[in-house]
Amino acid sequence: MMQKSIVALLLAVVAAEESAKDGSIYIIRHGEKNSKGDLSDTGEKRAKYIATIFPGSEFNKPGALFAGHYSHGTPQRTLHTVQPTADHLHLKVDDSIKNEDHSGAAKAFLKEAAKGKVVLAAWEHCNIRKTCYALASESMCDKAFMRHAKSDCGWWEDCDGCSDHYDGVVILTVKHGKVTAVEHHHEDFHHHDHFKSNFNATMAEEAPWKYARGYKRRQIDENEVIEVATITEEDKKNAPSAVDWSQKGATTPVKNQGQCGSCWAFSTTEGIESATFMATGKLPNLSTQQIISCDKQDDGCNGGDPATALAYVEKAGGLDTSADYPDKSHNSGSTGRCTWDKKETVKVTAWKYAIKPCTSGKCKNQDEDALAAALAKYGPISICVNAETWDSYQSGIYKHKCSGAANALDHCVQLVGYDRSGSTPYWKVRNSWTTSWGESGFIRLPFGKNACGVADEAYIITATTTSENVVV
């Protein structure tokens, strides 16, 4: 029975390892100390058992990291029993643990796992739960552990009398810097004489990480006169087969809107930065926070529209640099109070639509050739799209069904290029979900299908500097 249990766990561990493309975090409960300060009988058996589980696994490979409470020696001895020759990761997290805040340890684990490494942590039983909460969502952790909770003892409760529920191995799968699954392999080590060998495993899968968006389309009056760029047939004919402004110095590094619904502000800011480059050859890194916090026509982290954001920048007299007014909303998730000191580096002189916007219906007749010609002629263009299914995108030309209907748009980004030279033409779009998402922060959408509404709403911005001393 014991051998079968080990085999079953090994298979489960191998499966978890194969599914983790970036890295993994394994957490075991460290052994207790006896009166002499050595590993107790139970603790020694636990450590040796873990060592038996993982022979020849990735824990024996170079680069595996081992961590535990380094305020006392028990976790260290447990880990050395698992892998005597391994280099151990000495995490400076003791103060955080004493203060009941496990975010320090969690961040350290996640940072290493996101590099493609494997982290094995020996943790005191209560801290397994607390660290799991800090690494993943509470629902994922609860689902993984609830299966092994006694009727009178939930795994999340006070650990006294419930500590045996933390035995075994907790495996966290890390993909793209996020924990996507929590798995608990349980073993009852309560009896010192023998192992019950009643391994059970449950996997708590969470939906793909949901990135923030934030596009809220303004109401366009039917009598409103909107300016649209004039793109001639000659412009279309002369447009090159491929353009990539992100490779020509026309875009700043990929940004991070975090969990703030400020895509509209990021798209606007990026458009103004690129417009400044097209006009002056200088590429400033501008303040998204100014637009998020100071534009009162929009709703900050609760959403907005590039059109009203551009109107704000025009009325305000310009946009500050990110160095002078840095973005904090991506960390806090809140709009924040406007603290702009009225310094501006760049001003918007005009803006117009690249092609006629589609404000209703399925938007199946948008002129993508004209949009490509506008992109080639004017530089990067701010656009709003349907990003409902983008969260799990990793690479390649997007293949999922993605409506281009006007009422499906929920996210604003920057159109930076296209390539019609190959068998599958595509658009290149820059997102604001950090470089860990997609193709280093970019996505490629099919050309000619108005995929995800790429041609529904596209802004050409004209901008210039207000000072000769532009920091680039």
N, C-alpha and C positions, 0 to 999 in steps of 0.2 A: 504493500500500500504506500509505504514511504517513497519507494522508487518511482511509482506511478505519479505521485504528487509532485515530485521533483521534475519529472519529465514534463508534466502538464504545465508547471510554472515556467520551465525553460522555454517551452513552445510559445507561451504567452509573452514572455519577455522578448523573445526573438521577434515576434510579430510586432510588438510595440517599438522595438528598435528599428525595424524596417520601415515603419510608418512615420518615424520622426526624421524628417529630412534635415532639420537644422540641428537638433540636439535633444537630449533627454535629461530629466532630473529624477533620480531615484532617491527615495527617503526611506531609511530603515530606523526602527526604534533601537536606540543604543542599549547596551547591557547595563544592568544595575551593578552597583558596587556592594561587596560584602563588608564585613566589619573591618577587614584588613585594608580596604581600599582597592582591592582587586576585583576583577569581574566575578560576579556571583555565579553560582551554578547555572541559573537561568540565563544570565547575561552571556556566559561563555558558550552555552549551547546555541543561543540565538546567533551570536557572532559566527560560530563555526558553521551553523546551518546556512547562513547567508553566504559564507565562503564556499560552501558546497554547491549552492545554487548557481554561482556565477563563474565556475572555472572555464577558462578559454573565452570568456565573453569580452565585451569591449572594455570592461574594467581592468583587464590585464594588458590593454594596449596603451602605448604612449599617448599622453594628452588627457587621460581620464583624471578628473579632479575629485578630491575627497574633502569634505567639510563637516564640521560639527561644532558643538559648544567647546570652545577652547578655554573657557573659564575653569574647567576641570578636565581630568584626564580620561574619564570613562569613554566618551565618544571616540577619542583618539585611539584608545586600545581596541575598541570595537572595529574601527576602520582598518587598523593595522592587522587585525585578525582576518579581515576580508581580503586585504591585499597588502602584505607586509612591505613590498618594495615600492609601493606607489608614492608619488609626491602628493602631499596634502595641501589643500587650499586653505590657508589660514585667513579666515574671514574676520574682519574687525566688526563683529556684530553683537558682542556681548552686552554692550550698553543698551542696544535696541531690545534685546531679549529681556533684560531685566526690567525694562520699561514697558513690557507687554506690547511692543511694536515690532513686528517681524518683517516690516517692509525692507529694512536694510539687508537682512539675509536673503529675502526673496529677490531683491534687485540684483544682488551679487550672483545668486544662482542663475537667474534668467540671463544676465549679461554673458556669462560663460557659455550657457547652453545655446544662446543665439549665435555663438561663434562656431557651432557645430560640435561642441564638446559634450562630454557626458559628465554629469555631476552626481556623485553619490554622497548623501548627507546622512550622518548618524545623529538622530535628534531625540530629545526627550519627548515622551508620548504626547503631552499637551501641545508641544510646539509643532508637532506634525500637522495637527489640525490648523493651528494659527498660521503656519507658513503656507499651508495649502490655500487658505483664504487669501493670503497676500499675493500668491502666485496666480490663482485662478479665481473664477467666480464662486461664491458660496454654494450656488446650486450644483455646480459640477462636483465640488468636494462632498457635499451632502449626499448626492446620488451614489457616489462611489463607496461611501462608508456606511450608509444607512443599512445596507444589506447585512452587515455584521453586528448591528446594535442589538443589545438585549431589549426586551420589552420594557424594562424598568431603567434603561440606561441608554440615552442617546449619545452618539459619538461626540456630539458637540458640547455635551454638558461637562461639568466638573470631572476631572480625570479620576478622582478617587473612586476606586471600586470598578472603574470602567477601562482601566489601562490596557487590558488584554485585547481590546478592540483595535488597538493601534499596532498590534504586532503584524509581522509580514513585511511586505514591500509596497510602497506607494510609488507609482510611475507616472510622471507628468510628461506628456509629449509636447515638444516645443517646435512650432513652425512659424517662420517669419517673425521671430521675436515674441510670439504669443503662445501661451499654454492653450492647446486645443483639445486636450483630453486628459482625464485623471483616471487612473486605474489602481485598484486596491487588491492586492493578493494577500489574503489573510491566513494566518496560522495561529492556532491557540497554543501559546507557549506557557499557559498557566500552570500545567503540571510539570514539575521538575524531573520526573522520572522518565518521561517519554514524550514524544511528539504525537499529537492526535492525528497529524497528517490529513487534516480536513480542509485542504486549500479550496478556497472559492475566489472567484475573480469577478469583478463587475466593472464595466467601463462607462464612464459618464462623458458622453460626447456633447459638445456645445456647438451650436450653429456657428458658422464662420464669423470671425470678429466683425462686428458692425462698425464701420467707420462713419464718422460724422459727415453730413452733407450741408444742407442749409439754403438751397435756392427757393426763394418765394417770389414768384413772378408778380410784378406790379401790374395793375390794371391799365391797359392802353385804351385811351378814349378813341372811339371809332372815327372821330373827326381830327385826331391828332396827326400832325404832319411829321412823318419820320424820315430822316435822311438816310439814303442808301447809296453806297459807293457805285460809281459807274464802271462796270467791268465790260469791256468790249469783246467782240469775237476775236479781235486781234490779240487782246490780252490773254484770252484762253489759248489761242494758238501758240503764242510765244512763251507760255508758262513751261518751265523745265519739267522733265519727267519725274524729278525727285528734288525735294527741298527738306533740309533739316536745320532750322534756325538754332536748335539747342547745341549744334556742333559749330556754330558760327559766332559764338560769344554773345548772342542776343538774349539769353535768358540767365537769370540768377539760379543758384542751386535749388533743387527741389525743397519745398518748404513743408511744414507740418502744422495742420490746423488742429490736431489733437481731437478732443471730444467737444469742440466748439463748432456749432453750425455756421461757420464763417467762410464757407467755400466761395461765396459771392465776393467777399472782401479780398480773399487771396487771389482770385481770378482777376479782379480789378487791379489790384496792386501789381501783379505780374504783368498785366497788359500795359500799365503805365511805365514800368521799368523797361520793358522791351521797346515801347514807343520812344522812350528817351534815348535808348541805344540807336534806334533807327535814325533819329534826328541829329544826334550829336556824336555818336560813337562812344559815348560813356554809358556804363551800365551801373546805376545806383541800386543799392539794396534798400527798398523803401518799407515804410511802416504799415503793416497790416492792422496793428493795434489802433492806430489813429482812426481808421475807417470803422473798425468794429465798435469802438467806444464812443466816438464823436459824431458819427453819422446818425442823426436822430430820425431820419426818414426810414431807416431800416431798423432791424431788431437784433443787432449784434449776434450773439451766439444762438439766437432763436431764428435766424435767417434773414435774407435780404436779396437784393437784385443789383447786378452790376450797373444798370441804367441809373438808378437812384444814387448808387455809390459814386459814380462818375459826376453826377450833378452836385453831390456834396463836395467832392474835391475841387471842382470848378468854383463853387461858391466860397469855400474855405480859403481859397487862394493858393492852394498847393498841398503837397504831401511831404511829410517829414521822413527822415531816414530811420531804418530799423535800429541803428545804433543809438540814436537819440531817443526814440520811443519804441522800445522793443516789445514784441508780442508776449503777453503773459496769459492770454485767454486759452492758448492751446494746452497749457498746463492746468489752469483752474477750471476750464469749461464754462466760465461765466464771462459776461460782457465787460464788466468793470467800468469804473468811473472815468470819464474823459479827463486826462491830465496833460493834454498836448500843450506845449509851451509856445505855440504859434510859429515855431521855426518851420520853414518849408524849403525843400531842395528842388522839387520838381513841380511844375504846374501843368494841368491839362488844358489845352487850348481848343480842342474839339474832339468829337467822337461821332461815329456813324455806324450803321450796320453794313457788314461786308456784302451780304445779299439780303433780299427781302425776308424778314423773319416770318416764321410760321407760328401763328398764335392760336390756331384751333385745328381740329381734325387730325388725320393720320400723318400729314406732312411727308407724303411719298414723292413729291415732285420738286424737292429742293435742288437747286442748281449747284452740285458739288464741283463741277468743273470751274464755275465762276468763283466758288469759294477757294479752290486751289490757286487760281490766278491771283486772287486778292491776297492770299497768304504769301505767294511768291513776290508780289509787288510791294506789299506794305509791312511784311514781317509778322511775328507771332500775333495771334488773334485770341481774344477772350471769348469763350463759348460756354453755353449751358447745355447739359446733356441729361440723359436718363442713365444714372449709375446704380440702379436698383440691384443689379446682379454682379457688380464689380468686386465685391469684398474679397472673394476668394481667387481673383485673377492672379496668375503668377507670370506667365510669359506667352509669347506667340501672338498671332493675329486673333482677335477675339472671335470665338465661334458660337457663343451662346445667343439665343434669341434675345433681342434687345429692341424694344419698341422705340420708334422715333416720333411718336405722337406728341403733340404739343402739351397735353396734360400729363405726360409721363416724366417731364423734366424735373430733376430734383437736385442737381449738382452743377457747379460751375468750375471750369478748369481752363487750361490754356492750350490752344491748338498750335503746335510748333513745327509740324512737317507733314509730308506725304511722300509716298513712293509709288509711282504707277509703272515702273520699269519691269517689274516681275510678273509672274503669272497670277499672283494674288495681290492686287494693289491695296494699299492701306493708308490710313491717317496715323500720325503720331501725336499723341496727346499727353501733356504733362499734368499730373495730378498733384494734390497737396496732402497726401497721406504718407509722407516720408519715403525715403529710398528703399526701405524694407518691403514696400508693397510693389507688386508688378515687376516691370523691367526697370529696376533702379528708380522707381517713382513714375514711370511712363507706362502707357498702354497703347497698343496698336489696334485700331478699329478698321473693319472692312471699308474700302472706298467704293462709292457708287450705290450704296444701299441706304444712305442716311442712317447708318447704324447708330443706335442709341441717341438719335436726334442731333448728331454732330453738326448738321447744317441748319438747325432750326433757329438758333439765335447766336449770331456772331458779331463781335464788336471790333471795329478798327478804331484805335485811339491815337490821337496826336498829342504829343507832350514835349516839353522842353525844360531845361534847367533854369532855376531862378538865381543861381549863383555859379560862379566860375569854379568854386572849390567843391566840386562834387566828389564825394568819396565813393569809389567803385571797388 
